[in-house]
């Protein structure tokens, strides 16, 4: 056996050995197939495979971020809006992700788009704007349940933007202004009602106690004396005037 033959055999052996060695990182797993049939999930670390007979499909276990493109949604109150979101998921069962769906990434993205339109279409515009956390939770639960058969765990869904037409923005602003005006009127009316009740209570107290009325006279005189005025009006009880008139009639 000459030198060239030995070198050729050495090169072939090195190539076979290189193709038989796989190194998987900590966040990677390998789905091993033997003669086309699923064998097991391997990794991380050094993995040896039989060339030609066995193949490995790598799968990452790290969280994947998917940007859900803008979707045209018609709310329950017939308002057309554009909504986009972001989706966070990770693979928990590599074998299911490879065996049960052709392209788990594309399938998850498409499912997120349809679920986003379906869930938001059941709510009114005010709910989309005010209850975003609840909508995020509802979408996340639906996606997590449907992607479980693919070995995928949807950890979070966040609605990023709800774009509304300019005409609808003006209508919302007018509605908010009308609501603030209505609340101001209610608060003003409640204040006047409370003030009227207090005046009635004060009048009842003064009417039931003559001494309290005299103290109120003295307090009013004290306040008037402190002002720079040339005219002082003394309040006289009505019953005193009645007595004086009665005395004049007798005389």
C-alpha positions in Angstrom: 0.0 0.0 0.0 1.7 3.2 -1.1 1.6 6.6 0.6 -1.1 8.1 -1.6 -3.5 5.3 -0.7 -2.8 5.7 3.0 -3.3 9.5 2.7 -6.6 8.9 0.9 -7.8 6.5 3.5 -6.8 8.9 6.3 -8.7 11.7 4.6 -11.8 9.5 4.2 -11.6 8.4 7.8 -11.3 12.0 9.0 -14.3 13.0 6.9 -16.4 10.2 8.2 -15.4 11.0 11.8 -16.2 14.6 11.3 -19.6 13.8 9.9 -20.2 11.5 12.9 -19.5 14.1 15.5 -22.1 16.7 16.5 -21.8 19.3 19.2 -25.0 20.8 20.6 -24.9 24.0 22.7 -26.7 24.3 26.0 -29.8 25.9 24.4 -29.9 23.4 21.6 -31.4 19.9 21.3 -31.2 17.4 18.4 -34.0 15.2 17.1 -32.3 12.0 16.0 -33.6 10.0 13.1 -32.4 6.5 12.2 -33.1 5.4 8.6 -35.8 8.1 8.6 -37.5 6.9 11.7 -37.6 9.0 14.9 -35.3 7.7 17.5 -34.9 10.2 20.4 -34.0 13.7 21.5 -30.3 14.2 22.1 -28.1 16.9 23.6 -26.6 19.1 24.8 -22.9 18.4 24.4 -21.1 15.8 22.2 -23.3 13.5 20.1 -22.1 10.7 17.9 -24.2 9.7 14.9 -23.8 7.0 12.2 -23.1 8.8 8.9 -25.8 8.2 6.2 -27.9 6.1 8.5 -28.6 8.7 11.1 -29.5 12.4 10.8 -30.0 15.1 13.4 -32.4 18.1 13.2 -31.3 20.9 15.5 -33.9 22.8 17.6 -33.3 25.9 19.8 -34.9 26.1 23.2 -34.4 29.9 23.6 -37.3 32.3 23.6 -38.2 33.4 20.1 -39.7 36.9 19.4 -42.2 37.1 16.6 -43.4 40.4 15.3 -47.1 40.0 14.3 -47.7 42.3 11.3 -50.5 44.8 11.3 -54.0 43.3 11.0 -57.2 44.9 9.9 -59.8 44.3 12.6 -63.4 45.3 12.8 -64.5 45.7 16.4 -67.9 44.6 17.7 -69.2 48.2 17.4 -68.2 48.2 13.7 -65.0 50.4 14.0 -62.2 49.5 11.6 -58.7 49.6 13.2 -55.2 48.3 12.5 -53.6 46.3 15.3 -50.1 44.8 15.5 -48.5 42.8 18.3 -45.4 40.9 19.4 -45.4 37.2 20.4 -42.9 35.4 22.7 -42.7 31.6 22.6 -40.2 28.8 23.2 -40.0 25.1 22.4 -40.5 22.7 25.3 -40.9 19.5 23.3 -38.4 19.4 20.4 -39.8 16.1 19.0 -43.3 17.5 18.7 -42.1 20.7 17.1 -40.4 18.6 14.3 -42.8 15.7 14.0 -46.2 17.4 14.3 -45.8 20.5 12.1 -43.8 21.2 9.0 -42.6 24.7 10.0 -43.4 25.5 13.6 -42.2 29.1 13.3 -44.4 30.0 10.4 -47.4 28.0 11.8 -47.1 29.9 15.1 -46.9 33.3 13.3 -50.0 32.6 11.2 -51.9 31.3 14.1 -51.1 34.4 16.1 -52.5 36.6 13.3 -55.8 34.8 13.0 -56.2 34.6 16.8 -55.5 38.4 17.1 -58.2 39.2 14.6 -60.7 36.7 16.1 -60.3 37.9 19.7 -60.2 41.6 19.1 -63.2 41.4 16.8 -65.3 40.3 19.8 -64.6 43.5 21.7 -65.6 47.1 21.3 -63.1 49.8 20.6 -63.2 51.2 24.1 -62.2 47.8 25.5 -59.3 47.5 23.0 -58.0 50.8 24.3 -58.7 50.4 28.1 -58.4 46.6 28.7 -55.3 45.8 26.8 -53.8 43.6 29.5 -56.9 41.4 29.6 -56.9 41.1 25.8 -53.2 40.1 25.9 -53.9 37.4 28.5 -56.9 36.0 26.5 -54.8 35.8 23.3 -51.9 34.2 25.1 -54.1 31.5 26.6 -55.7 30.6 23.3 -52.3 30.5 21.5 -50.7 28.5 24.3 -53.5 25.9 24.2 -53.5 25.5 20.4 -49.6 25.3 20.1 -49.3 22.7 22.9 -49.6 19.9 20.3 -46.6 21.4 18.5 -44.5 21.4 21.7 -44.5 25.2 21.9 -45.1 27.3 25.0 -46.4 30.8 24.4 -45.2 32.8 27.3 -46.5 36.3 26.4 -48.4 38.3 23.9 -48.3 42.1 23.8 -50.5 44.4 21.6 -48.3 47.2 20.5 -50.4 49.6 18.5 -54.1 50.2 17.8 -54.3 52.6 14.9 -57.5 54.5 14.4 -58.7 56.8 11.6 -58.4 60.5 12.1 -62.2 60.9 12.0 -62.6 58.3 14.7 -59.9 60.1 16.8 -61.9 63.4 16.6 -65.1 61.6 17.5 -63.4 60.0 20.6 -62.1 63.4 21.6 -65.6 65.0 21.3 -67.0 62.1 23.3 -64.4 62.6 26.1 -65.1 66.3 26.2 -68.9 65.7 26.5 -68.2 63.2 29.3 -66.0 65.7 31.2 -68.7 68.4 30.8 -71.4 66.0 32.1 -69.3 65.1 35.1 -68.7 68.8 35.9 -72.4 69.5 35.8 -73.2 66.6 38.1 -70.5 67.7 40.6 -71.8 71.3 40.5 -75.4 70.1 41.1 -74.3 67.9 44.0 -72.5 70.8 45.6 -75.5 73.1 45.3 -77.7 70.4 46.8 -75.4 69.9 49.8 -75.1 73.7 50.3 -78.9 74.0 50.2 -79.3 71.2 52.8 -76.8 72.9 55.1 -78.6 76.2 54.8 -81.9 74.5 55.7 -80.3 72.8 58.7 -78.7 76.1 59.9 -82.1 77.8 59.5 -83.8 75.1 61.6 -81.1 75.4 64.3 -81.4 79.2 64.5 -85.2 79.1 64.5 -85.3 76.7 67.4 -82.8 78.6 69.5 -83.2 82.4 70.0 -79.8 82.6 71.8 -78.1 81.1 68.8 -79.7 83.8 66.6 -78.4 86.5 68.9 -74.9 85.0 68.8 -75.2 85.1 65.0 -76.1 88.8 65.2 -73.1 89.6 67.3 -70.8 87.7 64.9 -72.3 89.6 61.9 -71.8 92.9 63.7 -68.2 92.0 64.5 -67.6 91.2 60.8 -69.2 94.5 59.7 -67.2 96.5 62.2 -64.0 95.3 60.7 -64.9 96.6 57.3 -64.5 100.2 56.1 -68.1 101.2 55.7 -70.2 104.1 56.7 -73.5 102.3 57.0 -74.3 99.5 59.4 -77.5 97.5 59.1 -78.8 95.9 62.3 -80.9 92.9 61.8 -84.0 93.0 64.1 -86.0 89.8 65.0 -89.4 89.6 63.4 -91.1 88.8 66.7 -89.7 92.0 68.2 -91.2 94.0 65.4 -94.5 92.2 66.0 -94.4 93.1 69.7 -93.7 96.8 68.9 -96.5 97.0 66.5 -98.8 95.3 69.0 -97.9 98.0 71.6 -98.6 100.8 69.2 -102.0 99.4 68.4 -102.9 99.2 72.1 -101.9 102.8 72.7 
